[in-house]
Amino acid sequence: HATAVVQVTAQLAAVFATGVRSVAVVLAHAYPFPEHAQQKGSIARALGFPQVSLSSAVMPMVKMAARGFTTTADR
């Protein structure tokens, strides 16, 4: 678990360094289990991303593709 947090933090920091300022977190099982998406969203916000959208919050439904489309268009 700690290793995954370190990896996600490093990956998001690398993306932030390229100039990207928006993150859409879309995980396959985020609808019934939003905790992992919330954790990734918290990491992104801590790194300075001003726009962080979580699919489980934007469109709480089972279908991952529909959540993903809606989440990426959130802003």
C-alpha positions in Angstrom: 0.0 0.0 0.0 2.7 2.5 0.9 4.6 1.6 -2.2 1.6 2.3 -4.4 1.2 5.7 -2.7 4.8 6.5 -3.4 4.4 5.4 -7.1 1.3 7.4 -7.7 2.8 10.4 -6.1 5.9 10.2 -8.3 3.8 9.6 -11.4 1.5 12.5 -10.7 4.5 14.8 -9.8 6.1 13.9 -13.2 2.9 14.8 -15.0 2.6 18.1 -13.0 6.1 18.9 -14.0 5.1 18.8 -17.7 2.6 21.5 -17.2 -0.6 19.5 -16.9 -2.9 21.0 -14.4 -6.0 18.8 -14.5 -6.5 15.3 -13.4 -9.5 12.9 -14.0 -9.3 9.9 -11.7 -11.3 7.0 -13.2 -10.9 3.6 -11.6 -12.7 0.4 -12.6 -14.3 -0.2 -9.2 -14.5 3.3 -7.9 -18.3 3.3 -7.8 -18.7 0.8 -5.0 -15.2 1.5 -3.5 -14.4 5.2 -3.9 -11.6 5.2 -1.3 -8.7 4.6 -3.7 -9.9 7.3 -6.1 -10.3 9.7 -3.2 -6.7 8.9 -2.1 -5.4 9.6 -5.6 -7.4 12.8 -5.7 -5.9 13.9 -2.4 -2.4 13.2 -3.6 -3.1 15.2 -6.8 -4.4 18.2 -4.8 -1.5 18.1 -2.4 0.9 18.3 -5.4 -0.9 21.4 -6.6 -3.3 20.3 -9.3 -6.1 22.9 -9.2 -8.6 20.7 -11.1 -9.1 17.2 -9.8 -12.2 15.2 -10.8 -13.2 11.8 -9.4 -15.4 9.7 -11.5 -17.2 8.2 -8.5 -18.1 11.8 -7.4 -18.9 13.3 -10.8 -21.1 10.5 -12.0 -21.8 7.8 -9.4 -22.7 4.8 -11.6 -21.4 1.4 -12.4 -20.5 1.9 -16.0 -16.8 2.9 -16.1 -16.7 4.2 -19.7 -19.6 6.6 -19.0 -18.1 7.8 -15.8 -14.8 8.3 -17.6 -16.3 10.4 -20.4 -18.2 12.5 -18.0 -15.3 13.0 -15.6 -12.9 14.1 -18.3 -15.4 16.7 -19.4 -16.0 17.9 -15.8 -14.2 21.2 -16.2 
